[in-house]
Amino acid sequence: MQENNFDAREQTKRLAEKFILENNPTGWFEALYKEAEGDNEKIPWADLEPNRFLRAWAEKTNLQGNGRNALVVGCGLGDDARFLHDLNFNVTAFDISPTAIDWARRLHSGTDIKFVVADLFNAPNDWYQAFEFVLEVYTIQPLPLEIRPQVINAIANFTQFKGRLIVVTRGREDDEIPAELPWALSRRDLSQFDVNGLKQIDFTEMFGDEEEPIKRFVIEYEKN
């Protein structure tokens, strides 16, 4: 998920803004995947490889699955789910878009990854505090600021006691106003995870290779 295609990003912003104005802040994901008609270049974050910042953090920390149950939030075409699978995690991955999930199943048909259509705000009851490892990459930042606390609360609920949560996001300072979608997260935004009993144990700041490099945060939490 590298966000490289400028035209795709602009089209995605227009589509998202349309749905948000219609008070349907998550409906645009299915519309985007359907309109792509199997062309991943029309999906700004779908490069058919793991997120580069996740991968760099995983290499730095020598991440190993060791058979742990993992959940990938908003998995899209499943590249990050496949990355965890290849690190020996037992992976469940979900997205609100049925088209994305069908696509991911085809791309990763040779694996035992469980791809599921699910809504973050209405997830299966048996997922509550059920996972040893939860991964969230770029799914908070495209959702409206006014529902950000609810989004964070929902993600936090998947992590079991002593489990780990990894968040990968665009970052900003607390006093910066996020001007446009995707709305980067600040440390103050991220403090909502603390409210949910998640203790920050690692915070890594990285920059992309854009003409004006964009800041990313990779944060590791433990559920207490």
Backbone torsions as a table, in degrees:
resi	resn	phi	psi	omega
1	MET	NA	88.7	-169.8
2	GLN	-109.5	-5.9	175.4
3	GLU	57.7	43.7	-172.3
4	ASN	-90.0	-31.8	-168.2
5	ASN	-83.6	108.9	-175.2
6	PHE	-62.8	-47.5	-178.2
7	ASP	-60.8	-43.0	179.0
8	ALA	-63.2	-39.6	178.9
9	ARG	-62.9	-44.3	-178.6
10	GLU	-65.7	-40.8	177.5
11	GLN	-64.7	-39.2	179.1
12	THR	-64.7	-41.4	177.7
13	LYS	-60.4	-44.4	-179.8
14	ARG	-62.4	-42.3	-179.6
15	LEU	-65.4	-44.9	179.9
16	ALA	-62.1	-44.3	-179.4
17	GLU	-60.8	-38.1	178.3
18	LYS	-61.0	-47.3	-178.8
19	PHE	-69.4	-37.9	179.5
20	ILE	-64.3	-40.0	176.6
21	LEU	-63.4	-28.2	177.5
22	GLU	-87.3	11.6	178.8
23	ASN	60.9	36.4	178.1
24	ASN	-131.6	71.9	-168.7
25	PRO	-69.0	-11.6	178.7
26	THR	-113.3	-6.3	-176.4
27	GLY	-68.2	-22.1	-175.7
28	TRP	-72.2	-18.0	179.6
29	PHE	-64.3	-48.5	178.2
30	GLU	-63.8	-40.3	178.4
31	ALA	-60.4	-41.5	-178.9
32	LEU	-64.4	-47.9	-178.5
33	TYR	-65.5	-37.4	178.4
34	LYS	-66.1	-44.4	-178.9
35	GLU	-64.8	-26.7	-179.5
36	ALA	-67.0	-26.2	176.5
37	GLU	50.4	46.0	175.0
38	GLY	83.5	4.3	179.9
39	ASP	-101.9	103.6	-176.0
40	ASN	-65.5	-20.2	179.6
41	GLU	-68.3	-13.9	176.4
42	LYS	-87.2	-2.6	176.4
43	ILE	-108.5	112.2	-170.5
44	PRO	-56.0	-30.7	-174.6
45	TRP	-103.2	6.0	-173.2
46	ALA	-105.1	88.1	-179.6
47	ASP	-103.3	7.8	179.7
48	LEU	59.5	34.2	172.7
49	GLU	-154.5	160.3	-177.0
50	PRO	-64.1	155.8	174.1
51	ASN	-57.0	130.7	-173.1
52	ARG	-65.4	-31.7	-178.5
53	PHE	-76.8	-36.9	172.3
54	LEU	-60.7	-47.6	-177.4
55	ARG	-62.6	-42.6	179.1
56	ALA	-62.6	-42.3	179.0
57	TRP	-65.6	-41.8	180.0
58	ALA	-62.0	-39.6	178.1
59	GLU	-67.9	-40.0	-180.0
60	LYS	-63.0	-38.1	-175.1
61	THR	-97.3	-0.6	-177.1
62	ASN	54.7	51.2	-177.7
63	LEU	-62.2	131.7	176.9
64	GLN	-135.5	137.7	-178.0
65	GLY	-77.0	-42.1	-179.1
66	ASN	51.8	35.4	176.2
67	GLY	78.8	5.9	-178.7
68	ARG	-65.9	147.3	175.3
69	ASN	-76.1	124.2	-177.7
70	ALA	-123.0	147.1	174.6
71	LEU	-122.3	130.7	175.4
72	VAL	-107.1	121.1	-176.5
73	VAL	-87.0	130.8	178.1
74	GLY	56.6	58.4	-166.2
75	CYS	-74.3	-15.0	-178.7
76	GLY	57.9	-126.8	-177.3
77	LEU	-86.4	4.5	168.3
78	GLY	87.9	12.2	-176.7
79	ASP	-65.6	-40.0	178.7
80	ASP	-73.2	-33.4	175.3
81	ALA	-62.4	-42.4	178.6
82	ARG	-64.3	-38.1	177.9
83	PHE	-59.1	-46.3	178.2
84	LEU	-66.5	-40.3	177.3
85	HIS	-55.8	-45.1	-177.7
86	ASP	-70.4	-15.3	174.6
87	LEU	-93.4	11.1	175.9
88	ASN	75.4	34.6	166.4
89	PHE	-90.7	153.1	171.0
90	ASN	-93.6	102.8	-160.9
91	VAL	-104.6	129.9	163.4
92	THR	-111.8	136.7	-177.8
93	ALA	-137.3	135.8	-177.9
94	PHE	-131.9	156.9	174.7
95	ASP	-149.5	152.6	178.4
96	ILE	-75.3	-17.4	-176.0
97	SER	-92.0	113.9	175.3
98	PRO	-60.1	-34.8	179.3
99	THR	-64.3	-42.5	178.0
100	ALA	-62.7	-42.3	-178.4
101	ILE	-66.8	-42.5	176.3
102	ASP	-59.7	-42.3	-179.9
103	TRP	-63.3	-45.9	179.7
104	ALA	-62.6	-41.1	179.1
105	ARG	-60.8	-38.9	178.5
106	ARG	-68.1	-43.5	-177.4
107	LEU	-64.1	-33.3	-172.9
108	HIS	-119.6	36.6	-175.2
109	SER	-64.5	-20.8	-179.0
110	GLY	-86.3	9.7	-178.4
111	THR	-116.4	172.5	174.6
112	ASP	-103.6	21.7	175.2
113	ILE	-62.2	133.8	178.3
114	LYS	-93.5	102.9	178.1
115	PHE	-92.7	126.8	-171.8
116	VAL	-130.7	137.0	170.0
117	VAL	-82.2	120.0	-179.2
118	ALA	-155.2	154.3	178.2
119	ASP	-101.0	127.7	179.2
120	LEU	-50.6	-36.9	-175.6
121	PHE	-89.4	-0.8	178.4
122	ASN	-146.5	51.9	-176.4
123	ALA	-75.2	160.6	177.4
124	PRO	-54.7	138.9	-177.5
125	ASN	-59.1	-33.7	-176.4
126	ASP	-77.3	1.3	172.9
127	TRP	-87.1	-9.8	-176.0
128	TYR	-63.8	119.3	179.8
129	GLN	48.6	42.3	-172.3
130	ALA	-107.3	-10.2	-169.9
131	PHE	-114.0	138.2	178.5
132	GLU	-75.5	-24.1	-176.1
133	PHE	-145.5	124.0	179.5
134	VAL	-122.1	134.6	-179.2
135	LEU	-121.3	127.2	175.6
136	GLU	-124.8	117.0	179.2
137	VAL	-124.7	111.7	171.7
138	TYR	61.0	23.9	177.6
139	THR	-100.3	-17.5	176.2
140	ILE	-80.0	-43.5	-169.5
141	GLN	-64.1	-25.7	178.5
142	PRO	-89.5	2.4	-179.4
143	LEU	-98.4	146.9	-172.1
144	PRO	-55.6	145.0	-177.2
145	LEU	-58.5	-33.9	-175.1
146	GLU	-68.3	-19.4	177.5
147	ILE	-107.0	8.1	-176.4
148	ARG	-57.0	-44.4	178.8
149	PRO	-59.6	-40.3	179.1
150	GLN	-66.0	-36.9	178.2
151	VAL	-63.0	-47.3	-179.8
152	ILE	-63.6	-41.8	178.1
153	ASN	-59.1	-43.6	-177.8
154	ALA	-64.0	-42.6	179.5
155	ILE	-66.0	-41.5	-179.0
156	ALA	-60.7	-32.2	-176.1
157	ASN	-66.9	-15.2	-178.7
158	PHE	-79.7	-20.0	-170.2
159	THR	-86.3	128.8	179.6
160	GLN	-80.0	167.5	178.6
161	PHE	-57.4	128.9	-176.5
162	LYS	69.6	6.8	175.3
163	GLY	-77.6	169.4	-177.9
164	ARG	-114.0	144.0	173.9
165	LEU	-124.5	131.1	175.8
166	ILE	-114.6	128.9	178.3
167	VAL	-118.2	128.8	175.6
168	VAL	-120.1	122.8	-173.1
169	THR	-154.6	157.5	164.9
170	ARG	-64.2	144.3	-177.2
171	GLY	-118.8	154.2	175.1
172	ARG	-146.4	165.6	175.7
173	GLU	-78.1	159.2	-177.6
174	ASP	-60.6	-32.7	-176.3
175	ASP	-91.4	2.8	176.8
176	GLU	-84.6	140.7	174.9
177	ILE	-97.0	120.7	178.7
178	PRO	-69.8	118.3	-169.1
179	ALA	-80.0	-35.9	-174.4
180	GLU	-152.9	164.9	175.8
181	LEU	-65.8	136.0	-1.3
182	PRO	-76.8	138.8	-176.4
183	TRP	-85.8	106.5	-176.5
184	ALA	-60.0	155.1	179.7
185	LEU	-98.6	145.8	174.6
186	SER	-105.2	169.0	174.8
187	ARG	-61.1	-33.8	177.3
188	ARG	-64.4	-42.6	175.1
189	ASP	-57.6	-46.5	-175.7
190	LEU	-66.4	-20.0	180.0
191	SER	-63.9	-15.1	175.7
192	GLN	-62.8	-27.4	175.2
193	PHE	-65.3	-35.9	177.9
194	ASP	-59.9	-39.0	179.3
195	VAL	-59.0	-28.4	-178.4
196	ASN	-93.3	15.6	175.6
197	GLY	81.1	18.9	178.9
198	LEU	-102.0	120.5	-178.6
199	LYS	-96.7	127.3	178.7
200	GLN	-71.2	124.9	179.6
201	ILE	-117.0	-11.1	175.8
202	ASP	-155.2	135.4	178.0
203	PHE	-134.5	115.2	-179.1
204	THR	-118.4	131.2	177.3
205	GLU	-107.1	129.8	179.3
206	MET	-132.8	162.0	177.5
207	PHE	-124.7	143.0	176.9
208	GLY	-78.6	-178.0	-177.7
209	ASP	-104.8	25.5	176.4
210	GLU	-65.9	165.6	178.3
211	GLU	-56.3	-42.5	168.4
212	GLU	-112.4	100.0	-171.5
213	PRO	-53.9	134.4	-178.6
214	ILE	-100.6	134.1	-177.7
215	LYS	-75.6	137.6	171.0
216	ARG	-124.1	149.1	172.4
217	PHE	-112.1	137.9	167.2
218	VAL	-121.6	117.1	-173.3
219	ILE	-122.1	135.0	175.3
220	GLU	-110.9	132.0	178.3
221	TYR	-122.1	155.6	169.5
222	GLU	-121.4	137.1	-179.1
223	LYS	-81.8	124.7	179.9
224	ASN	-111.5	NA	NA
